[in-house]
């Protein structure tokens, strides 16, 4: 039971922190005239989005290769 409560509290605090970060990014992007910062934020989002997909794809590939080589033998 303590683990569930701890996880719930941690999730709420983590969620609140991410909302604050998004508001800060939006405020910076809206206040700046140039597009340099916006392009940098967009590149960062793509980078952060791509890494988990590459990792999951790599793990799936190794699992597929492991099971396909077992069937071939």
CHARMM-style PDB file with segment names, atoms N, HN, CA, C and O in Angstrom:
ATOM      1  N   UNK     1       0.809  -1.190   0.000  1.00  0.00      PROA
ATOM      2  CA  UNK     1       0.000   0.000   0.000  1.00  0.00      PROA
ATOM      3  C   UNK     1       0.858   1.261   0.000  1.00  0.00      PROA
ATOM      4  O   UNK     1       0.523   2.247  -0.657  1.00  0.00      PROA
ATOM      5  N   UNK     2       1.976   1.225   0.748  1.00  0.00      PROA
ATOM      6  HN  UNK     2       2.248   0.424   1.282  1.00  0.00      PROA
ATOM      7  CA  UNK     2       2.858   2.385   0.797  1.00  0.00      PROA
ATOM      8  C   UNK     2       3.467   2.666  -0.568  1.00  0.00      PROA
ATOM      9  O   UNK     2       3.681   3.823  -0.931  1.00  0.00      PROA
ATOM     10  N   UNK     3       3.745   1.607  -1.326  1.00  0.00      PROA
ATOM     11  HN  UNK     3       3.571   0.668  -1.031  1.00  0.00      PROA
ATOM     12  CA  UNK     3       4.325   1.796  -2.657  1.00  0.00      PROA
ATOM     13  C   UNK     3       3.346   2.495  -3.588  1.00  0.00      PROA
ATOM     14  O   UNK     3       3.746   3.341  -4.387  1.00  0.00      PROA
ATOM     15  N   UNK     4       2.067   2.149  -3.490  1.00  0.00      PROA
ATOM     16  HN  UNK     4       1.742   1.461  -2.841  1.00  0.00      PROA
ATOM     17  CA  UNK     4       1.053   2.785  -4.333  1.00  0.00      PROA
ATOM     18  C   UNK     4       0.907   4.260  -3.993  1.00  0.00      PROA
ATOM     19  O   UNK     4       0.785   5.095  -4.889  1.00  0.00      PROA
ATOM     20  N   UNK     5       0.918   4.583  -2.712  1.00  0.00      PROA
ATOM     21  HN  UNK     5       1.018   3.904  -1.984  1.00  0.00      PROA
ATOM     22  CA  UNK     5       0.803   5.976  -2.288  1.00  0.00      PROA
ATOM     23  C   UNK     5       2.028   6.753  -2.749  1.00  0.00      PROA
ATOM     24  O   UNK     5       1.903   7.859  -3.273  1.00  0.00      PROA
ATOM     25  N   UNK     6       3.215   6.177  -2.556  1.00  0.00      PROA
ATOM     26  HN  UNK     6       3.316   5.278  -2.130  1.00  0.00      PROA
ATOM     27  CA  UNK     6       4.447   6.830  -2.997  1.00  0.00      PROA
ATOM     28  C   UNK     6       4.432   7.055  -4.502  1.00  0.00      PROA
ATOM     29  O   UNK     6       4.791   8.137  -4.966  1.00  0.00      PROA
ATOM     30  N   UNK     7       4.026   6.060  -5.263  1.00  0.00      PROA
ATOM     31  HN  UNK     7       3.734   5.181  -4.886  1.00  0.00      PROA
ATOM     32  CA  UNK     7       3.966   6.194  -6.720  1.00  0.00      PROA
ATOM     33  C   UNK     7       2.965   7.267  -7.135  1.00  0.00      PROA
ATOM     34  O   UNK     7       3.236   8.039  -8.055  1.00  0.00      PROA
ATOM     35  N   UNK     8       1.814   7.325  -6.471  1.00  0.00      PROA
ATOM     36  HN  UNK     8       1.594   6.698  -5.724  1.00  0.00      PROA
ATOM     37  CA  UNK     8       0.798   8.329  -6.782  1.00  0.00      PROA
ATOM     38  C   UNK     8       1.325   9.734  -6.519  1.00  0.00      PROA
ATOM     39  O   UNK     8       1.166  10.623  -7.355  1.00  0.00      PROA
ATOM     40  N   UNK     9       1.951   9.940  -5.365  1.00  0.00      PROA
ATOM     41  HN  UNK     9       2.080   9.217  -4.685  1.00  0.00      PROA
ATOM     42  CA  UNK     9       2.491  11.260  -5.029  1.00  0.00      PROA
ATOM     43  C   UNK     9       3.604  11.641  -5.997  1.00  0.00      PROA
ATOM     44  O   UNK     9       3.656  12.782  -6.456  1.00  0.00      PROA
ATOM     45  N   UNK    10       4.486  10.710  -6.309  1.00  0.00      PROA
ATOM     46  HN  UNK    10       4.444   9.784  -5.936  1.00  0.00      PROA
ATOM     47  CA  UNK    10       5.570  10.978  -7.253  1.00  0.00      PROA
ATOM     48  C   UNK    10       5.008  11.327  -8.627  1.00  0.00      PROA
ATOM     49  O   UNK    10       5.512  12.239  -9.282  1.00  0.00      PROA
ATOM     50  N   UNK    11       3.973  10.617  -9.073  1.00  0.00      PROA
ATOM     51  HN  UNK    11       3.563   9.876  -8.541  1.00  0.00      PROA
ATOM     52  CA  UNK    11       3.371  10.887 -10.370  1.00  0.00      PROA
ATOM     53  C   UNK    11       2.756  12.286 -10.424  1.00  0.00      PROA
ATOM     54  O   UNK    11       2.903  12.993 -11.421  1.00  0.00      PROA
ATOM     55  N   UNK    12       2.075  12.680  -9.361  1.00  0.00      PROA
ATOM     56  HN  UNK    12       1.955  12.105  -8.551  1.00  0.00      PROA
ATOM     57  CA  UNK    12       1.456  14.007  -9.313  1.00  0.00      PROA
ATOM     58  C   UNK    12       2.530  15.088  -9.346  1.00  0.00      PROA
ATOM     59  O   UNK    12       2.396  16.068 -10.080  1.00  0.00      PROA
ATOM     60  N   UNK    13       3.589  14.926  -8.563  1.00  0.00      PROA
ATOM     61  HN  UNK    13       3.698  14.130  -7.967  1.00  0.00      PROA
ATOM     62  CA  UNK    13       4.649  15.930  -8.557  1.00  0.00      PROA
ATOM     63  C   UNK    13       5.356  16.001  -9.904  1.00  0.00      PROA
ATOM     64  O   UNK    13       5.683  17.093 -10.369  1.00  0.00      PROA
ATOM     65  N   UNK    14       5.593  14.868 -10.531  1.00  0.00      PROA
ATOM     66  HN  UNK    14       5.327  13.981 -10.154  1.00  0.00      PROA
ATOM     67  CA  UNK    14       6.246  14.849 -11.833  1.00  0.00      PROA
ATOM     68  C   UNK    14       5.356  15.504 -12.878  1.00  0.00      PROA
ATOM     69  O   UNK    14       5.847  16.230 -13.743  1.00  0.00      PROA
ATOM     70  N   UNK    15       4.051  15.256 -12.807  1.00  0.00      PROA
ATOM     71  HN  UNK    15       3.653  14.667 -12.104  1.00  0.00      PROA
ATOM     72  CA  UNK    15       3.102  15.844 -13.741  1.00  0.00      PROA
ATOM     73  C   UNK    15       3.075  17.364 -13.592  1.00  0.00      PROA
ATOM     74  O   UNK    15       3.067  18.083 -14.591  1.00  0.00      PROA
ATOM     75  N   UNK    16       3.062  17.855 -12.360  1.00  0.00      PROA
ATOM     76  HN  UNK    16       3.070  17.271 -11.548  1.00  0.00      PROA
ATOM     77  CA  UNK    16       3.031  19.296 -12.140  1.00  0.00      PROA
ATOM     78  C   UNK    16       4.300  19.956 -12.653  1.00  0.00      PROA
ATOM     79  O   UNK    16       4.252  21.073 -13.167  1.00  0.00      PROA
ATOM     80  N   UNK    17       5.427  19.284 -12.519  1.00  0.00      PROA
ATOM     81  HN  UNK    17       5.466  18.376 -12.102  1.00  0.00      PROA
ATOM     82  CA  UNK    17       6.683  19.843 -13.002  1.00  0.00      PROA
ATOM     83  C   UNK    17       6.686  19.939 -14.521  1.00  0.00      PROA
ATOM     84  O   UNK    17       7.181  20.925 -15.068  1.00  0.00      PROA
ATOM     85  N   UNK    18       6.153  18.955 -15.207  1.00  0.00      PROA
ATOM     86  HN  UNK    18       5.750  18.155 -14.763  1.00  0.00      PROA
ATOM     87  CA  UNK    18       6.148  19.010 -16.663  1.00  0.00      PROA
ATOM     88  C   UNK    18       5.201  20.084 -17.176  1.00  0.00      PROA
ATOM     89  O   UNK    18       5.493  20.714 -18.192  1.00  0.00      PROA
ATOM     90  N   UNK    19       4.075  20.314 -16.506  1.00  0.00      PROA
ATOM     91  HN  UNK    19       3.838  19.802 -15.680  1.00  0.00      PROA
ATOM     92  CA  UNK    19       3.185  21.391 -16.921  1.00  0.00      PROA
ATOM     93  C   UNK    19       3.869  22.744 -16.769  1.00  0.00      PROA
ATOM     94  O   UNK    19       3.711  23.612 -17.627  1.00  0.00      PROA
ATOM     95  N   UNK    20       4.611  22.935 -15.711  1.00  0.00      PROA
ATOM     96  HN  UNK    20       4.739  22.230 -15.013  1.00  0.00      PROA
ATOM     97  CA  UNK    20       5.303  24.206 -15.507  1.00  0.00      PROA
ATOM     98  C   UNK    20       6.345  24.417 -16.594  1.00  0.00      PROA
ATOM     99  O   UNK    20       6.511  25.537 -17.077  1.00  0.00      PROA
ATOM    100  N   UNK    21       7.037  23.380 -16.982  1.00  0.00      PROA
ATOM    101  HN  UNK    21       6.902  22.470 -16.589  1.00  0.00      PROA
ATOM    102  CA  UNK    21       8.047  23.515 -18.025  1.00  0.00      PROA
ATOM    103  C   UNK    21       7.405  23.911 -19.347  1.00  0.00      PROA
ATOM    104  O   UNK    21       7.945  24.755 -20.062  1.00  0.00      PROA
ATOM    105  N   UNK    22       6.273  23.325 -19.683  1.00  0.00      PROA
ATOM    106  HN  UNK    22       5.834  22.639 -19.102  1.00  0.00      PROA
ATOM    107  CA  UNK    22       5.612  23.662 -20.940  1.00  0.00      PROA
ATOM    108  C   UNK    22       5.178  25.119 -20.953  1.00  0.00      PROA
ATOM    109  O   UNK    22       5.290  25.783 -21.983  1.00  0.00      PROA
ATOM    110  N   UNK    23       4.690  25.626 -19.839  1.00  0.00      PROA
ATOM    111  HN  UNK    23       4.600  25.087 -19.002  1.00  0.00      PROA
ATOM    112  CA  UNK    23       4.284  27.024 -19.760  1.00  0.00      PROA
ATOM    113  C   UNK    23       5.487  27.947 -19.923  1.00  0.00      PROA
ATOM    114  O   UNK    23       5.389  29.004 -20.546  1.00  0.00      PROA
ATOM    115  N   UNK    24       6.613  27.543 -19.364  1.00  0.00      PROA
ATOM    116  HN  UNK    24       6.693  26.685 -18.858  1.00  0.00      PROA
ATOM    117  CA  UNK    24       7.815  28.364 -19.500  1.00  0.00      PROA
ATOM    118  C   UNK    24       8.289  28.395 -20.944  1.00  0.00      PROA
ATOM    119  O   UNK    24       8.665  29.452 -21.451  1.00  0.00      PROA
ATOM    120  N   UNK    25       8.275  27.261 -21.601  1.00  0.00      PROA
ATOM    121  HN  UNK    25       7.969  26.402 -21.189  1.00  0.00      PROA
ATOM    122  CA  UNK    25       8.703  27.219 -23.004  1.00  0.00      PROA
ATOM    123  C   UNK    25       7.782  28.076 -23.864  1.00  0.00      PROA
ATOM    124  O   UNK    25       8.249  28.818 -24.729  1.00  0.00      PROA
ATOM    125  N   UNK    26       6.502  27.979 -23.635  1.00  0.00      PROA
ATOM    126  HN  UNK    26       6.123  27.377 -22.933  1.00  0.00      PROA
ATOM    127  CA  UNK    26       5.553  28.748 -24.433  1.00  0.00      PROA
ATOM    128  C   UNK    26       5.754  30.241 -24.215  1.00  0.00      PROA
ATOM    129  O   UNK    26       5.694  31.019 -25.167  1.00  0.00      PROA
ATOM    130  N   UNK    27       5.991  30.647 -22.977  1.00  0.00      PROA
ATOM    131  HN  UNK    27       6.041  30.016 -22.204  1.00  0.00      PROA
ATOM    132  CA  UNK    27       6.206  32.068 -22.690  1.00  0.00      PROA
ATOM    133  C   UNK    27       7.456  32.586 -23.389  1.00  0.00      PROA
ATOM    134  O   UNK    27       7.451  33.705 -23.903  1.00  0.00      PROA
ATOM    135  N   UNK    28       8.514  31.805 -23.419  1.00  0.00      PROA
ATOM    136  HN  UNK    28       8.518  30.897 -23.002  1.00  0.00      PROA
ATOM    137  CA  UNK    28       9.749  32.221 -24.083  1.00  0.00      PROA
ATOM    138  C   UNK    28       9.534  32.314 -25.585  1.00  0.00      PROA
ATOM    139  O   UNK    28       9.996  33.260 -26.223  1.00  0.00      PROA
ATOM    140  N   UNK    29       8.841  31.346 -26.148  1.00  0.00      PROA
ATOM    141  HN  UNK    29       8.465  30.578 -25.629  1.00  0.00      PROA
ATOM    142  CA  UNK    29       8.632  31.348 -27.594  1.00  0.00      PROA
ATOM    143  C   UNK    29       7.699  32.464 -28.043  1.00  0.00      PROA
ATOM    144  O   UNK    29       7.871  33.003 -29.136  1.00  0.00      PROA
ATOM    145  N   UNK    30       6.725  32.820 -27.230  1.00  0.00      PROA
ATOM    146  HN  UNK    30       6.586  32.383 -26.342  1.00  0.00      PROA
ATOM    147  CA  UNK    30       5.797  33.887 -27.596  1.00  0.00      PROA
ATOM    148  C   UNK    30       6.422  35.264 -27.442  1.00  0.00      PROA
ATOM    149  O   UNK    30       6.028  36.197 -28.142  1.00  0.00      PROA
ATOM    150  N   UNK    31       7.380  35.412 -26.549  1.00  0.00      PROA
ATOM    151  HN  UNK    31       7.700  34.654 -25.980  1.00  0.00      PROA
ATOM    152  CA  UNK    31       7.959  36.728 -26.298  1.00  0.00      PROA
ATOM    153  C   UNK    31       9.096  37.065 -27.255  1.00  0.00      PROA
ATOM    154  O   UNK    31       9.484  38.229 -27.348  1.00  0.00      PROA
ATOM    155  N   UNK    32       9.636  36.095 -27.960  1.00  0.00      PROA
ATOM    156  HN  UNK    32       9.321  35.149 -27.885  1.00  0.00      PROA
ATOM    157  CA  UNK    32      10.774  36.345 -28.831  1.00  0.00      PROA
ATOM    158  C   UNK    32      10.313  36.602 -30.261  1.00  0.00      PROA
ATOM    159  O   UNK    32       9.392  35.953 -30.758  1.00  0.00      PROA
ATOM    160  N   UNK    33      10.971  37.564 -30.914  1.00  0.00      PROA
ATOM    161  HN  UNK    33      11.718  38.091 -30.510  1.00  0.00      PROA
ATOM    162  CA  UNK    33      10.620  37.898 -32.297  1.00  0.00      PROA
ATOM    163  C   UNK    33      11.221  36.918 -33.293  1.00  0.00      PROA
ATOM    164  O   UNK    33      10.576  36.569 -34.281  1.00  0.00      PROA
ATOM    165  N   UNK    34      12.451  36.468 -33.045  1.00  0.00      PROA
ATOM    166  HN  UNK    34      12.975  36.751 -32.242  1.00  0.00      PROA
ATOM    167  CA  UNK    34      13.118  35.562 -33.978  1.00  0.00      PROA
ATOM    168  C   UNK    34      12.614  34.140 -33.848  1.00  0.00      PROA
ATOM    169  O   UNK    34      11.997  33.770 -32.849  1.00  0.00      PROA
ATOM    170  N   UNK    35      12.885  33.356 -34.863  1.00  0.00      PROA
ATOM    171  HN  UNK    35      13.386  33.656 -35.674  1.00  0.00      PROA
ATOM    172  CA  UNK    35      12.448  31.959 -34.873  1.00  0.00      PROA
ATOM    173  C   UNK    35      13.558  31.001 -34.456  1.00  0.00      PROA
ATOM    174  O   UNK    35      13.375  29.784 -34.498  1.00  0.00      PROA
ATOM    175  N   UNK    36      14.694  31.534 -34.060  1.00  0.00      PROA
ATOM    176  HN  UNK    36      14.843  32.522 -34.025  1.00  0.00      PROA
ATOM    177  CA  UNK    36      15.833  30.680 -33.712  1.00  0.00      PROA
ATOM    178  C   UNK    36      15.507  29.817 -32.494  1.00  0.00      PROA
ATOM    179  O   UNK    36      15.781  28.617 -32.494  1.00  0.00      PROA
ATOM    180  N   UNK    37      14.933  30.412 -31.475  1.00  0.00      PROA
ATOM    181  HN  UNK    37      14.710  31.386 -31.475  1.00  0.00      PROA
ATOM    182  CA  UNK    37      14.602  29.660 -30.266  1.00  0.00      PROA
ATOM    183  C   UNK    37      13.514  28.636 -30.545  1.00  0.00      PROA
ATOM    184  O   UNK    37      13.567  27.516 -30.036  1.00  0.00      PROA
ATOM    185  N   UNK    38      12.528  29.012 -31.351  1.00  0.00      PROA
ATOM    186  HN  UNK    38      12.484  29.922 -31.764  1.00  0.00      PROA
ATOM    187  CA  UNK    38      11.446  28.076 -31.688  1.00  0.00      PROA
ATOM    188  C   UNK    38      11.987  26.885 -32.455  1.00  0.00      PROA
ATOM    189  O   UNK    38      11.573  25.751 -32.210  1.00  0.00      PROA
ATOM    190  N   UNK    39      12.903  27.124 -33.378  1.00  0.00      PROA
ATOM    191  HN  UNK    39      13.239  28.045 -33.577  1.00  0.00      PROA
ATOM    192  CA  UNK    39      13.506  26.014 -34.124  1.00  0.00      PROA
ATOM    193  C   UNK    39      14.320  25.118 -33.196  1.00  0.00      PROA
ATOM    194  O   UNK    39      14.317  23.896 -33.346  1.00  0.00      PROA
ATOM    195  N   UNK    40      15.009  25.723 -32.245  1.00  0.00      PROA
ATOM    196  HN  UNK    40      15.011  26.715 -32.123  1.00  0.00      PROA
ATOM    197  CA  UNK    40      15.779  24.938 -31.282  1.00  0.00      PROA
ATOM    198  C   UNK    40      14.893  24.074 -30.408  1.00  0.00      PROA
ATOM    199  O   UNK    40      15.220  22.917 -30.141  1.00  0.00      PROA
ATOM    200  N   UNK    41      13.772  24.625 -29.960  1.00  0.00      PROA
ATOM    201  HN  UNK    41      13.506  25.564 -30.177  1.00  0.00      PROA
ATOM    202  CA  UNK    41      12.834  23.853 -29.139  1.00  0.00      PROA
ATOM    203  C   UNK    41      12.235  22.718 -29.960  1.00  0.00      PROA
ATOM    204  O   UNK    41      12.104  21.599 -29.465  1.00  0.00      PROA
ATOM    205  N   UNK    42      11.869  22.995 -31.214  1.00  0.00      PROA
ATOM    206  HN  UNK    42      11.975  23.904 -31.616  1.00  0.00      PROA
ATOM    207  CA  UNK    42      11.309  21.948 -32.067  1.00  0.00      PROA
ATOM    208  C   UNK    42      12.326  20.840 -32.329  1.00  0.00      PROA
ATOM    209  O   UNK    42      11.966  19.663 -32.329  1.00  0.00      PROA
ATOM    210  N   UNK    43      13.584  21.196 -32.550  1.00  0.00      PROA
ATOM    211  HN  UNK    43      13.877  22.153 -32.550  1.00  0.00      PROA
ATOM    212  CA  UNK    43      14.626  20.182 -32.740  1.00  0.00      PROA
ATOM    213  C   UNK    43      14.811  19.344 -31.475  1.00  0.00      PROA
ATOM    214  O   UNK    43      15.008  18.132 -31.555  1.00  0.00      PROA
ATOM    215  N   UNK    44      14.749  19.983 -30.321  1.00  0.00      PROA
ATOM    216  HN  UNK    44      14.589  20.968 -30.256  1.00  0.00      PROA
ATOM    217  CA  UNK    44      14.867  19.259 -29.057  1.00  0.00      PROA
ATOM    218  C   UNK    44      13.715  18.288 -28.853  1.00  0.00      PROA
ATOM    219  O   UNK    44      13.915  17.180 -28.356  1.00  0.00      PROA
ATOM    220  N   UNK    45      12.508  18.701 -29.235  1.00  0.00      PROA
ATOM    221  HN  UNK    45      12.346  19.601 -29.639  1.00  0.00      PROA
ATOM    222  CA  UNK    45      11.354  17.822 -29.102  1.00  0.00      PROA
ATOM    223  C   UNK    45      11.505  16.607 -29.997  1.00  0.00      PROA
ATOM    224  O   UNK    45      11.223  15.484 -29.577  1.00  0.00      PROA
ATOM    225  N   UNK    46      11.949  16.823 -31.232  1.00  0.00      PROA
ATOM    226  HN  UNK    46      12.177  17.735 -31.573  1.00  0.00      PROA
ATOM    227  CA  UNK    46      12.140  15.697 -32.153  1.00  0.00      PROA
ATOM    228  C   UNK    46      13.218  14.759 -31.627  1.00  0.00      PROA
ATOM    229  O   UNK    46      13.063  13.539 -31.695  1.00  0.00      PROA
ATOM    230  N   UNK    47      14.297  15.307 -31.109  1.00  0.00      PROA
ATOM    231  HN  UNK    47      14.423  16.297 -31.053  1.00  0.00      PROA
ATOM    232  CA  UNK    47      15.377  14.486 -30.552  1.00  0.00      PROA
ATOM    233  C   UNK    47      14.865  13.658 -29.376  1.00  0.00      PROA
ATOM    234  O   UNK    47      15.122  12.457 -29.303  1.00  0.00      PROA
ATOM    235  N   UNK    48      14.142  14.296 -28.455  1.00  0.00      PROA
ATOM    236  HN  UNK    48      13.932  15.272 -28.514  1.00  0.00      PROA
ATOM    237  CA  UNK    48      13.626  13.569 -27.304  1.00  0.00      PROA
ATOM    238  C   UNK    48      12.577  12.543 -27.695  1.00  0.00      PROA
ATOM    239  O   UNK    48      12.429  11.528 -27.014  1.00  0.00      PROA
ATOM    240  N   UNK    49      11.849  12.783 -28.771  1.00  0.00      PROA
ATOM    241  HN  UNK    49      11.969  13.607 -29.324  1.00  0.00      PROA
ATOM    242  CA  UNK    49      10.830  11.846 -29.232  1.00  0.00      PROA
ATOM    243  C   UNK    49      11.469  10.649 -29.942  1.00  0.00      PROA
ATOM    244  O   UNK    49      10.970   9.529 -29.831  1.00  0.00      PROA
ATOM    245  N   UNK    50      12.553  10.874 -30.660  1.00  0.00      PROA
ATOM    246  HN  UNK    50      12.957  11.784 -30.750  1.00  0.00      PROA
ATOM    247  CA  UNK    50      13.151   9.824 -31.475  1.00  0.00      PROA
ATOM    248  C   UNK    50      13.884   8.770 -30.647  1.00  0.00      PROA
ATOM    249  O   UNK    50      13.837   7.587 -30.986  1.00  0.00      PROA
ATOM    250  N   UNK    51      14.542   9.162 -29.599  1.00  0.00      PROA
ATOM    251  HN  UNK    51      14.580  10.123 -29.324  1.00  0.00      PROA
ATOM    252  CA  UNK    51      15.361   8.238 -28.810  1.00  0.00      PROA
ATOM    253  C   UNK    51      14.556   7.060 -28.256  1.00  0.00      PROA
ATOM    254  O   UNK    51      15.009   5.925 -28.405  1.00  0.00      PROA
ATOM    255  N   UNK    52      13.394   7.252 -27.629  1.00  0.00      PROA
ATOM    256  HN  UNK    52      13.026   8.174 -27.508  1.00  0.00      PROA
ATOM    257  CA  UNK    52      12.642   6.089 -27.135  1.00  0.00      PROA
ATOM    258  C   UNK    52      12.181   5.163 -28.256  1.00  0.00      PROA
ATOM    259  O   UNK    52      12.178   3.943 -28.089  1.00  0.00      PROA
ATOM    260  N   UNK    53      11.787   5.735 -29.406  1.00  0.00      PROA
ATOM    261  HN  UNK    53      11.789   6.726 -29.542  1.00  0.00      PROA
ATOM    262  CA  UNK    53      11.375   4.896 -30.530  1.00  0.00      PROA
ATOM    263  C   UNK    53      12.532   4.062 -31.054  1.00  0.00      PROA
ATOM    264  O   UNK    53      12.344   2.896 -31.400  1.00  0.00      PROA
ATOM    265  N   UNK    54      13.718   4.636 -31.117  1.00  0.00      PROA
ATOM    266  HN  UNK    54      13.871   5.583 -30.836  1.00  0.00      PROA
ATOM    267  CA  UNK    54      14.894   3.891 -31.569  1.00  0.00      PROA
ATOM    268  C   UNK    54      15.217   2.775 -30.581  1.00  0.00      PROA
ATOM    269  O   UNK    54      15.540   1.659 -30.987  1.00  0.00      PROA
ATOM    270  N   UNK    55      15.133   3.068 -29.298  1.00  0.00      PROA
ATOM    271  HN  UNK    55      14.870   3.975 -28.968  1.00  0.00      PROA
ATOM    272  CA  UNK    55      15.423   2.042 -28.294  1.00  0.00      PROA
ATOM    273  C   UNK    55      14.414   0.897 -28.345  1.00  0.00      PROA
ATOM    274  O   UNK    55      14.800  -0.271 -28.317  1.00  0.00      PROA
ATOM    275  N   UNK    56      13.130   1.224 -28.421  1.00  0.00      PROA
ATOM    276  HN  UNK    56      12.816   2.173 -28.444  1.00  0.00      PROA
ATOM    277  CA  UNK    56      12.101   0.181 -28.480  1.00  0.00      PROA
ATOM    278  C   UNK    56      12.240  -0.621 -29.770  1.00  0.00      PROA
ATOM    279  O   UNK    56      12.089  -1.843 -29.758  1.00  0.00      PROA
ATOM    280  N   UNK    57      12.525   0.053 -30.881  1.00  0.00      PROA
ATOM    281  HN  UNK    57      12.647   1.046 -30.891  1.00  0.00      PROA
ATOM    282  CA  UNK    57      12.730  -0.649 -32.142  1.00  0.00      PROA
ATOM    283  C   UNK    57      13.925  -1.590 -32.086  1.00  0.00      PROA
ATOM    284  O   UNK    57      13.870  -2.703 -32.609  1.00  0.00      PROA
ATOM    285  N   UNK    58      15.007  -1.143 -31.450  1.00  0.00      PROA
ATOM    286  HN  UNK    58      15.052  -0.239 -31.025  1.00  0.00      PROA
ATOM    287  CA  UNK    58      16.188  -1.999 -31.310  1.00  0.00      PROA
ATOM    288  C   UNK    58      15.915  -3.221 -30.450  1.00  0.00      PROA
ATOM    289  O   UNK    58      16.349  -4.324 -30.780  1.00  0.00      PROA
ATOM    290  N   UNK    59      15.208  -3.033 -29.361  1.00  0.00      PROA
ATOM    291  HN  UNK    59      14.855  -2.136 -29.092  1.00  0.00      PROA
ATOM    292  CA  UNK    59      14.857  -4.162 -28.498  1.00  0.00      PROA
ATOM    293  C   UNK    59      13.947  -5.139 -29.236  1.00  0.00      PROA
ATOM    294  O   UNK    59      14.129  -6.353 -29.148  1.00  0.00      PROA
ATOM    295  N   UNK    60      12.961  -4.599 -29.968  1.00  0.00      PROA
ATOM    296  HN  UNK    60      12.813  -3.613 -30.039  1.00  0.00      PROA
ATOM    297  CA  UNK    60      12.056  -5.463 -30.737  1.00  0.00      PROA
ATOM    298  C   UNK    60      12.825  -6.238 -31.800  1.00  0.00      PROA
ATOM    299  O   UNK    60      12.540  -7.412 -32.035  1.00  0.00      PROA
ATOM    300  N   UNK    61      13.795  -5.595 -32.446  1.00  0.00      PROA
ATOM    301  HN  UNK    61      14.026  -4.641 -32.255  1.00  0.00      PROA
ATOM    302  CA  UNK    61      14.604  -6.277 -33.457  1.00  0.00      PROA
ATOM    303  C   UNK    61      15.402  -7.423 -32.845  1.00  0.00      PROA
ATOM    304  O   UNK    61      15.449  -8.517 -33.409  1.00  0.00      PROA
ATOM    305  N   UNK    62      16.030  -7.180 -31.693  1.00  0.00      PROA
ATOM    306  HN  UNK    62      15.992  -6.291 -31.235  1.00  0.00      PROA
ATOM    307  CA  UNK    62      16.809  -8.240 -31.063  1.00  0.00      PROA
ATOM    308  C   UNK    62      15.927  -9.391 -30.590  1.00  0.00      PROA
ATOM    309  O   UNK    62      16.329 -10.551 -30.679  1.00  0.00      PROA
ATOM    310  N   UNK    63      14.737  -9.087 -30.092  1.00  0.00      PROA
ATOM    311  HN  UNK    63      14.410  -8.145 -30.021  1.00  0.00      PROA
ATOM    312  CA  UNK    63      13.809 -10.149 -29.692  1.00  0.00      PROA
ATOM    313  C   UNK    63      13.365 -10.947 -30.914  1.00  0.00      PROA
ATOM    314  O   UNK    63      13.322 -12.177 -30.869  1.00  0.00      PROA
ATOM    315  N   UNK    64      13.037 -10.261 -31.999  1.00  0.00      PROA
ATOM    316  HN  UNK    64      13.072  -9.262 -32.036  1.00  0.00      PROA
ATOM    317  CA  UNK    64      12.634 -10.934 -33.235  1.00  0.00      PROA
ATOM    318  C   UNK    64      13.760 -11.823 -33.753  1.00  0.00      PROA
ATOM    319  O   UNK    64      13.526 -12.968 -34.139  1.00  0.00      PROA
ATOM    320  N   UNK    65      14.985 -11.290 -33.759  1.00  0.00      PROA
ATOM    321  HN  UNK    65      15.175 -10.360 -33.445  1.00  0.00      PROA
ATOM    322  CA  UNK    65      16.127 -12.070 -34.240  1.00  0.00      PROA
ATOM    323  C   UNK    65      16.375 -13.291 -33.360  1.00  0.00      PROA
ATOM    324  O   UNK    65      16.725 -14.361 -33.860  1.00  0.00      PROA
ATOM    325  N   UNK    66      16.194 -13.131 -32.054  1.00  0.00      PROA
ATOM    326  HN  UNK    66      15.910 -12.263 -31.648  1.00  0.00      PROA
ATOM    327  CA  UNK    66      16.391 -14.251 -31.126  1.00  0.00      PROA
ATOM    328  C   UNK    66      15.375 -15.356 -31.396  1.00  0.00      PROA
ATOM    329  O   UNK    66      15.741 -16.530 -31.457  1.00  0.00      PROA
ATOM    330  N   UNK    67      14.090 -14.990 -31.559  1.00  0.00      PROA
ATOM    331  HN  UNK    67      13.793 -14.037 -31.510  1.00  0.00      PROA
ATOM    332  CA  UNK    67      13.065 -16.008 -31.785  1.00  0.00      PROA
ATOM    333  C   UNK    67      13.139 -16.604 -33.188  1.00  0.00      PROA
ATOM    334  O   UNK    67      12.849 -17.787 -33.367  1.00  0.00      PROA
ATOM    335  N   UNK    68      13.521 -15.806 -34.185  1.00  0.00      PROA
ATOM    336  HN  UNK    68      13.756 -14.845 -34.040  1.00  0.00      PROA
ATOM    337  CA  UNK    68      13.605 -16.355 -35.543  1.00  0.00      PROA
ATOM    338  C   UNK    68      14.809 -17.279 -35.687  1.00  0.00      PROA
ATOM    339  O   UNK    68      14.745 -18.252 -36.438  1.00  0.00      PROA
ATOM    340  N   UNK    69      15.901 -16.997 -34.989  1.00  0.00      PROA
ATOM    341  HN  UNK    69      15.953 -16.206 -34.380  1.00  0.00      PROA
ATOM    342  CA  UNK    69      17.060 -17.897 -35.065  1.00  0.00      PROA
ATOM    343  C   UNK    69      16.800 -19.189 -34.300  1.00  0.00      PROA
ATOM    344  O   UNK    69      17.355 -20.228 -34.656  1.00  0.00      PROA
ATOM    345  N   UNK    70      15.979 -19.153 -33.265  1.00  0.00      PROA
ATOM    346  HN  UNK    70      15.528 -18.309 -32.975  1.00  0.00      PROA
ATOM    347  CA  UNK    70      15.614 -20.360 -32.512  1.00  0.00      PROA
ATOM    348  C   UNK    70      14.759 -21.273 -33.382  1.00  0.00      PROA
ATOM    349  O   UNK    70      14.945 -22.490 -33.358  1.00  0.00      PROA
ATOM    350  N   UNK    71      13.832 -20.718 -34.146  1.00  0.00      PROA
ATOM    351  HN  UNK    71      13.681 -19.730 -34.166  1.00  0.00      PROA
ATOM    352  CA  UNK    71      12.978 -21.517 -35.023  1.00  0.00      PROA
ATOM    353  C   UNK    71      13.759 -22.129 -36.180  1.00  0.00      PROA
ATOM    354  O   UNK    71      13.443 -23.235 -36.619  1.00  0.00      PROA
ATOM    355  N   UNK    72      14.772 -21.428 -36.679  1.00  0.00      PROA
ATOM    356  HN  UNK    72      15.028 -20.529 -36.322  1.00  0.00      PROA
ATOM    357  CA  UNK    72      15.542 -21.908 -37.825  1.00  0.00      PROA
ATOM    358  C   UNK    72      16.398 -23.104 -37.437  1.00  0.00      PROA
ATOM    359  O   UNK    72      16.665 -23.961 -38.278  1.00  0.00      PROA
ATOM    360  N   UNK    73      16.828 -23.182 -36.208  1.00  0.00      PROA
ATOM    361  HN  UNK    73      16.612 -22.485 -35.525  1.00  0.00      PROA
ATOM    362  CA  UNK    73      17.691 -24.282 -35.783  1.00  0.00      PROA
ATOM    363  C   UNK    73      16.884 -25.476 -35.472  1.00  0.00      PROA
ATOM    364  OT1 UNK    73      17.433 -26.511 -35.095  1.00  0.00      PROA
TER     365      UNK     73
END
